[in-house]
């Protein structure tokens, strides 16, 4: 087993004040490791970075076609959204199309990250609903699949047909049986995998256009939806949205809680997965930006890149007092 290695640094003046360690893997379409940092076999929870995997049964089952789901809805099924009006209006409409309402969700309420939506609730002295939950799009997908299957309402239970289908898809694309699961923040099971397995899954998505089986065609649809609607996958100001816009639809990226980040590179048939050991989002965003820049798919001079790659550390008077930067070795292969 290899220890985690430096992936992002925080410098204040000339002193390295904080060092974020982690693991990372770049995998090709044959499942082989192209490059790795730390331990490729480190076991992790992918958290929300694997939502496109969790959405596969929605498409392969025929549910997406049966219910006439749009690319916007498929993007929301892969989303960790801000709870802005562009997200919640679409989620509520989707629920309505299913003949369901907020009480049918099992994700739990969440105060929206979107400032306007959050302040509107505060001004109205209102509590957030489950459709504000950043995972509500994924849960709409689960509910659609459950309805298509004629399955019961407790779609987050590990033995529910929806989660059995998700696990089967997850193990197929990661290339290994998952040794266990935990319960995510939105109450859905989150299956364990190695960094190598997660990167292999992303490379499988990246090379889906080379195949014509049902699973691969579903993967193509989901990736196409993500890059076509980056605003729905996350939201304004978020790394996933801004980085996908910066790469102009050539790469799909997805963050996960506790320092996980993945990328799907169809033109290169490559998949990337990384995990920051201490769970810091600032470090995972810096590291994924560095790796994508090193692969020449992300322009390091764009505002979306510099915002994550070399963001300034500002004090309360808005004076720059330091900088976050990628660790040596991430920017070049």
BELBEL-V104723 format. One record per backbone hydrogen bond with DSSP energy under -1.0 kcal/mol. NH is the residue of the N-H (numbers start at 1). CO is the residue of the C=O. If there is no record, write none. Layout:
nh->NH co->CO
nh->NH co->CO
This chain:
nh->5 co->22
nh->7 co->20
nh->8 co->20
nh->9 co->325
nh->10 co->18
nh->11 co->323
nh->12 co->15
nh->15 co->12
nh->17 co->10
nh->18 co->10
nh->20 co->8
nh->22 co->5
nh->23 co->275
nh->24 co->37
nh->25 co->273
nh->26 co->35
nh->27 co->271
nh->28 co->32
nh->31 co->28
nh->34 co->26
nh->35 co->26
nh->37 co->24
nh->42 co->39
nh->44 co->193
nh->49 co->46
nh->50 co->47
nh->51 co->48
nh->53 co->50
nh->54 co->50
nh->55 co->51
nh->56 co->53
nh->59 co->55
nh->59 co->56
nh->60 co->56
nh->61 co->57
nh->62 co->59
nh->64 co->58
nh->66 co->62
nh->67 co->63
nh->68 co->65
nh->69 co->64
nh->74 co->70
nh->75 co->71
nh->76 co->72
nh->77 co->73
nh->79 co->76
nh->80 co->233
nh->81 co->134
nh->82 co->234
nh->87 co->84
nh->88 co->84
nh->89 co->85
nh->91 co->87
nh->92 co->88
nh->93 co->89
nh->94 co->90
nh->95 co->91
nh->96 co->92
nh->97 co->93
nh->98 co->94
nh->99 co->96
nh->100 co->95
nh->104 co->101
nh->105 co->102
nh->110 co->129
nh->113 co->82
nh->114 co->82
nh->118 co->114
nh->119 co->115
nh->120 co->116
nh->121 co->117
nh->122 co->118
nh->123 co->119
nh->124 co->120
nh->125 co->122
nh->126 co->121
nh->132 co->129
nh->133 co->130
nh->136 co->133
nh->139 co->135
nh->140 co->136
nh->141 co->137
nh->142 co->138
nh->143 co->139
nh->144 co->140
nh->145 co->141
nh->146 co->142
nh->147 co->143
nh->148 co->144
nh->149 co->145
nh->150 co->146
nh->151 co->146
nh->155 co->153
nh->157 co->154
nh->160 co->157
nh->164 co->160
nh->165 co->161
nh->166 co->162
nh->167 co->163
nh->168 co->164
nh->169 co->165
nh->170 co->166
nh->171 co->167
nh->172 co->168
nh->173 co->169
nh->174 co->170
nh->175 co->171
nh->182 co->190
nh->184 co->188
nh->187 co->184
nh->190 co->182
nh->192 co->180
nh->193 co->44
nh->195 co->42
nh->196 co->40
nh->198 co->194
nh->199 co->195
nh->200 co->196
nh->201 co->197
nh->202 co->198
nh->203 co->199
nh->204 co->200
nh->205 co->201
nh->206 co->202
nh->207 co->203
nh->208 co->205
nh->210 co->207
nh->211 co->208
nh->217 co->213
nh->218 co->214
nh->219 co->215
nh->220 co->216
nh->221 co->217
nh->222 co->218
nh->223 co->219
nh->224 co->220
nh->225 co->221
nh->226 co->222
nh->227 co->223
nh->228 co->224
nh->229 co->225
nh->232 co->229
nh->233 co->229
nh->234 co->230
nh->238 co->235
nh->242 co->238
nh->243 co->239
nh->244 co->240
nh->245 co->241
nh->246 co->242
nh->247 co->243
nh->248 co->245
nh->249 co->244
nh->250 co->247
nh->252 co->264
nh->254 co->262
nh->256 co->260
nh->260 co->256
nh->261 co->274
nh->262 co->254
nh->263 co->272
nh->264 co->252
nh->265 co->270
nh->269 co->265
nh->270 co->265
nh->271 co->27
nh->272 co->263
nh->273 co->25
nh->274 co->261
nh->275 co->23
nh->276 co->259
nh->277 co->21
nh->279 co->276
nh->284 co->280
nh->285 co->281
nh->286 co->282
nh->287 co->283
nh->288 co->284
nh->289 co->285
nh->290 co->286
nh->291 co->287
nh->292 co->288
nh->293 co->289
nh->294 co->290
nh->295 co->291
nh->296 co->293
nh->297 co->292
nh->302 co->299
nh->306 co->302
nh->307 co->303
nh->308 co->305
nh->309 co->305
nh->310 co->306
nh->313 co->322
nh->315 co->319
nh->318 co->315
nh->321 co->313
nh->322 co->313
nh->323 co->11
nh->324 co->311
nh->325 co->9
nh->327 co->7
nh->330 co->327
